Amino acid sequence: MSMNDTPTYPPEFFRRIDESDDRLFYTEPRLVVHIDDHAIAAIGRHFSQTLPEDGIILDLMSSWRSHLPADFRADRVVGLGLNEVEMRENPQLDEYVVHDLNEDPRLPFDNAVFDAVVVTVSIQYMTRPVEVFSEVRRTLKESAYLHVIYSNRMFPTKAVAAWQALDNRRRGQLVGSYFKSSGDWEDIALYDISPNTGAYSDPVYVVSARKPGHDI
């Protein structure tokens, strides 16, 4: 597939074992981490190297941890997720919005307000990713990035079929196709940032792209 191709997806790509209302599944807060400490540290290092300090960051599909470095300085970190208790317990969020992206992919934010958007170990649950990525692009400032971080952990009943059918590398290609299908993005790239500890650790990958604009 070339960079100019616009992928299309059959409906079964985004079907799930459990098609019940996501708000019911996430009613009970899960105040646990879903990846190991080494993987969390790898994500923190990536964020420290790529996210703009003193900016406005959107943590999309947020929960009780954003995995930002402890010393990271932001003007404001906004969370959007399904469980209010989890986001209320997140010490790095300055504000949050309870919103179901699978029900309504429109983001309740103005145009060009965010300096970066992150989706951390949640992309596998997104059933309308092209619409969401288009909305993210709308809310980003020029030259700002969307970073999608994923591992191999998931709730299998809520992960979409396409995600479950692919290996980790091809999952990155799938996320890359979401960018290609959702408007004008530049510098689409896949990175393997998995920790090298000499022992087993959860793998970590990043797919990122930026909204076109003039570099500052």
C-alpha positions as CSV (number, residue, x, y, z in Angstrom):
1,M,0.0,0.0,0.0
2,S,1.5,3.3,-1.0
3,M,1.3,6.5,1.0
4,N,-1.3,7.8,-1.4
5,D,-3.7,4.9,-1.1
6,T,-6.8,5.4,1.0
7,P,-7.5,2.2,2.9
8,T,-11.1,0.9,3.3
9,Y,-12.3,-1.4,6.0
10,P,-15.0,-4.1,5.9
11,P,-17.4,-3.8,8.8
12,E,-16.2,-7.0,10.4
13,F,-12.8,-5.4,11.1
14,F,-14.3,-3.5,14.0
15,R,-16.6,-6.1,15.4
16,R,-16.1,-7.3,18.9
17,I,-17.0,-10.4,21.0
18,D,-18.9,-8.2,23.4
19,E,-20.9,-5.6,21.5
20,S,-22.8,-4.4,24.6
21,D,-22.7,-0.8,25.6
22,D,-19.1,0.1,26.5
23,R,-20.3,2.4,29.3
24,L,-21.6,-0.7,31.1
25,F,-18.2,-2.5,30.7
26,Y,-16.3,0.4,32.1
27,T,-18.8,1.3,34.9
28,E,-16.6,-0.3,37.6
29,P,-13.2,1.5,37.9
30,R,-10.1,-0.6,37.2
31,L,-7.4,1.1,39.3
32,V,-4.7,-1.3,38.0
33,V,-1.9,-0.9,35.4
34,H,-2.2,-3.0,32.3
35,I,1.5,-3.1,31.3
36,D,4.5,-3.8,33.5
37,D,6.8,-1.2,35.1
38,H,9.5,-1.5,32.4
39,A,7.0,-0.8,29.7
40,I,5.5,2.1,31.6
41,A,9.0,3.6,32.0
42,A,9.6,3.2,28.3
43,I,6.5,5.2,27.6
44,G,7.5,7.9,30.0
45,R,10.9,8.2,28.2
46,H,9.2,8.5,24.9
47,F,6.8,11.2,26.2
48,S,9.7,13.1,27.7
49,Q,11.5,13.2,24.4
50,T,8.6,14.0,22.1
51,L,5.8,15.9,23.9
52,P,6.1,19.7,24.0
53,E,6.6,21.1,27.5
54,D,4.3,23.9,28.7
55,G,1.7,22.9,26.1
56,I,-1.9,21.6,26.2
57,I,-2.0,17.8,26.0
58,L,-5.1,15.7,25.4
59,D,-4.9,12.2,26.9
60,L,-7.5,10.4,24.8
61,M,-9.2,7.2,26.2
62,S,-7.8,8.2,29.5
63,S,-7.9,6.4,32.8
64,W,-6.3,6.7,36.2
65,R,-2.7,6.9,34.8
66,S,-1.4,8.9,31.9
67,H,2.2,7.6,32.0
68,L,3.6,11.1,31.6
69,P,7.0,11.5,33.3
70,A,6.7,12.6,36.9
71,D,8.6,15.8,36.2
72,F,6.8,16.6,32.9
73,R,5.7,20.2,32.7
74,A,2.5,21.0,30.8
75,D,0.3,24.0,30.7
76,R,-2.7,21.7,31.0
77,V,-3.4,18.0,30.6
78,V,-7.0,17.1,29.6
79,G,-8.4,13.6,29.8
80,L,-11.2,12.1,27.8
81,G,-12.4,8.6,28.8
82,L,-15.4,6.5,30.0
83,N,-14.9,6.2,33.7
84,E,-15.1,9.3,35.8
85,V,-13.7,7.7,39.0
86,E,-10.5,6.5,37.1
87,M,-9.9,10.0,35.7
88,R,-10.6,11.7,39.0
89,E,-7.9,9.5,40.5
90,N,-5.4,10.5,37.8
91,P,-3.0,13.0,39.4
92,Q,-1.7,14.3,36.1
93,L,-5.0,15.4,34.7
94,D,-6.0,19.1,35.2
95,E,-9.5,18.4,33.8
96,Y,-11.4,15.6,32.2
97,V,-14.5,14.8,30.1
98,V,-16.5,11.6,30.2
99,H,-17.3,10.7,26.6
100,D,-17.8,7.5,24.6
101,L,-15.8,7.7,21.4
102,N,-17.3,4.5,20.0
103,E,-20.8,6.0,20.4
104,D,-19.9,9.5,19.2
105,P,-16.4,10.1,17.7
106,R,-16.8,13.8,17.7
107,L,-14.5,15.5,20.2
108,P,-16.0,18.2,22.5
109,F,-13.2,20.6,21.9
110,D,-12.6,23.6,19.7
111,N,-10.3,23.7,16.6
112,A,-6.6,23.8,17.0
113,V,-6.4,23.8,20.8
114,F,-3.9,21.0,21.6
115,D,-0.2,20.9,21.3
116,A,-0.2,17.1,21.3
117,V,-2.7,14.2,21.7
118,V,-1.8,10.7,23.0
119,V,-3.7,7.4,23.0
120,T,-2.0,5.0,25.4
121,V,-2.6,1.2,25.3
122,S,-6.3,1.8,24.3
123,I,-6.3,2.0,20.5
124,Q,-7.4,-1.7,20.3
125,Y,-10.9,-0.7,21.6
126,M,-11.6,2.0,19.1
127,T,-14.4,1.0,16.7
128,R,-14.5,4.2,14.7
129,P,-10.8,5.1,14.4
130,V,-10.9,7.0,11.1
131,E,-13.6,9.4,12.4
132,V,-11.7,9.8,15.7
133,F,-8.4,10.5,14.0
134,S,-10.0,13.1,11.8
135,E,-11.4,14.8,14.8
136,V,-8.0,14.7,16.6
137,R,-6.5,16.3,13.5
138,R,-9.1,19.1,13.8
139,T,-8.3,19.8,17.4
140,L,-4.5,19.8,17.0
141,K,-2.5,22.9,16.3
142,E,-0.4,23.1,13.2
143,S,2.6,20.8,13.2
144,A,1.4,19.1,16.4
145,Y,1.5,15.3,16.8
146,L,-0.8,12.4,17.6
147,H,1.1,9.6,19.4
148,V,-0.6,6.2,19.5
149,I,1.1,3.8,22.0
150,Y,0.3,0.1,22.1
151,S,1.4,-3.1,23.6
152,N,0.1,-6.7,23.4
153,R,-2.3,-6.5,26.3
154,M,-6.0,-6.2,25.9
155,F,-9.5,-7.1,27.1
156,P,-10.2,-9.6,24.4
157,T,-13.9,-9.3,24.5
158,K,-13.7,-5.5,23.7
159,A,-10.8,-5.4,21.3
160,V,-11.8,-5.2,17.7
161,A,-11.4,-8.2,15.4
162,A,-8.8,-6.8,13.2
163,W,-6.5,-6.0,16.1
164,Q,-6.8,-9.5,17.5
165,A,-6.0,-11.1,14.1
166,L,-2.7,-9.2,13.6
167,D,0.8,-9.5,15.1
168,N,2.4,-6.5,16.8
169,R,4.2,-5.1,13.7
170,R,1.1,-5.4,11.5
171,R,-0.9,-3.7,14.3
172,G,1.3,-0.7,13.7
173,Q,0.6,-0.8,10.0
174,L,-3.1,-0.9,10.9
175,V,-2.8,2.2,13.0
176,G,-0.8,3.8,10.2
177,S,-3.7,3.1,7.9
178,Y,-6.0,5.0,10.2
179,F,-3.9,8.1,9.7
180,K,-3.9,7.6,5.9
181,S,-7.7,7.3,5.9
182,S,-8.5,10.2,8.1
183,G,-7.1,13.3,6.3
184,D,-3.8,15.0,5.7
185,W,-1.1,13.8,8.1
186,E,2.6,14.0,7.7
187,D,5.6,12.0,9.0
188,I,3.7,8.8,9.8
189,A,6.1,6.5,11.5
190,L,6.2,3.3,13.6
191,Y,8.7,3.0,16.4
192,D,9.6,0.0,18.6
193,I,10.4,1.4,22.0
194,S,10.2,-1.9,23.9
195,P,12.4,-2.0,27.0
196,N,15.7,-3.9,26.7
197,T,16.0,-5.4,30.2
198,G,17.5,-8.8,29.5
199,A,14.3,-10.4,30.8
200,Y,10.7,-10.5,29.5
201,S,8.9,-7.2,29.5
202,D,5.8,-6.1,27.7
203,P,6.5,-4.8,24.2
204,V,5.8,-1.2,23.5
205,Y,5.3,0.4,20.1
206,V,4.4,4.0,18.9
207,V,2.7,5.1,15.7
208,S,2.9,8.9,15.4
209,A,2.1,11.5,12.8
210,R,1.7,15.3,12.7
211,K,-0.8,17.7,11.4
212,P,0.7,19.7,8.6
213,G,1.8,23.2,9.3
214,H,4.8,25.5,9.5
215,D,7.6,24.3,11.8
216,I,8.3,26.8,14.6
